[in-house]
Amino acid sequence: MVNIREYIEKTVAISDEDWQLFSSKLENRIFKKKSAIVSVGETENYISFIEEGIARFLIPKEEKEKDITFGFCFKNEFVSAYDSFLTRKPSLYRLEALTEVSMWSISYEDLQEVYEKSFAGNVIGRLSSERLFLIKSKREQSLLNETAEERYLNLFTERPKLIKEIPLKYIASYIGVTAQALSRIRKRIS
């Protein structure tokens, strides 16, 4: 839980009183590898901070190998099916534990209480929403403006953990190509 406070305090100092209120609402949740954190049709009830592990955002298809991966979150990052969390409507995608994931979560109701009673809650909400928005925006721009090869090469500099820790079939889906096309790209660059 210390990592959350350190992450937040990189941006703004939190009083002990605000931290006490916020941290008292956190719940430790653990998910086994490949298990659903949020399923399609389920409303997201939490914003979470990953203590250990990797989470994957995907749109499931009938044939599992055709699932569309559109995002990842790693240790010391906030994660949520945030659109579902905000709108209180069912998620249109799945958030799953790619590895075993341990996270600290705050429920929608508890976060609303923290927003009302503390400065820290508003900072936490803003930080998590800004981070999730920037990742989404950057990915959309990448898909519109870059070739698949450029997207793959950019992963090396921007998110090297992703290349090292994620199976290639998910990376292929993430950059918008088939596994075969990714294999050809990797051959060309090496």
Rosetta blueprint (number, residue, H / E / L):
1 M L
2 V H
3 N H
4 I H
5 R H
6 E H
7 Y H
8 I H
9 E H
10 K L
11 T L
12 V L
13 A L
14 I L
15 S L
16 D H
17 E H
18 D H
19 W H
20 Q H
21 L H
22 F H
23 S H
24 S H
25 K L
26 L L
27 E E
28 N E
29 R E
30 I E
31 F E
32 K L
33 K L
34 K L
35 S L
36 A E
37 I E
38 V E
39 S L
40 V L
41 G L
42 E L
43 T E
44 E L
45 N L
46 Y E
47 I E
48 S E
49 F E
50 I E
51 E E
52 E E
53 G L
54 I L
55 A E
56 R E
57 F E
58 L E
59 I E
60 P L
61 K L
62 E L
63 E L
64 K H
65 E H
66 K H
67 D L
68 I E
69 T E
70 F E
71 G E
72 F E
73 C E
74 F L
75 K L
76 N L
77 E L
78 F E
79 V E
80 S L
81 A L
82 Y H
83 D H
84 S H
85 F H
86 L H
87 T H
88 R L
89 K L
90 P E
91 S L
92 L L
93 Y L
94 R E
95 L E
96 E E
97 A E
98 L L
99 T L
100 E L
101 V E
102 S E
103 M E
104 W E
105 S E
106 I E
107 S E
108 Y H
109 E H
110 D H
111 L H
112 Q H
113 E H
114 V H
115 Y H
116 E H
117 K H
118 S L
119 F H
120 A H
121 G H
122 N H
123 V H
124 I H
125 G H
126 R H
127 L H
128 S H
129 S H
130 E H
131 R H
132 L H
133 F H
134 L H
135 I H
136 K H
137 S H
138 K H
139 R H
140 E H
141 Q H
142 S H
143 L H
144 L H
145 N H
146 E L
147 T L
148 A H
149 E H
150 E H
151 R H
152 Y H
153 L H
154 N H
155 L H
156 F H
157 T H
158 E H
159 R L
160 P H
161 K H
162 L H
163 I H
164 K H
165 E H
166 I L
167 P L
168 L H
169 K H
170 Y H
171 I H
172 A H
173 S H
174 Y H
175 I H
176 G L
177 V L
178 T L
179 A H
180 Q H
181 A H
182 L H
183 S H
184 R H
185 I H
186 R H
187 K H
188 R H
189 I H
190 S L
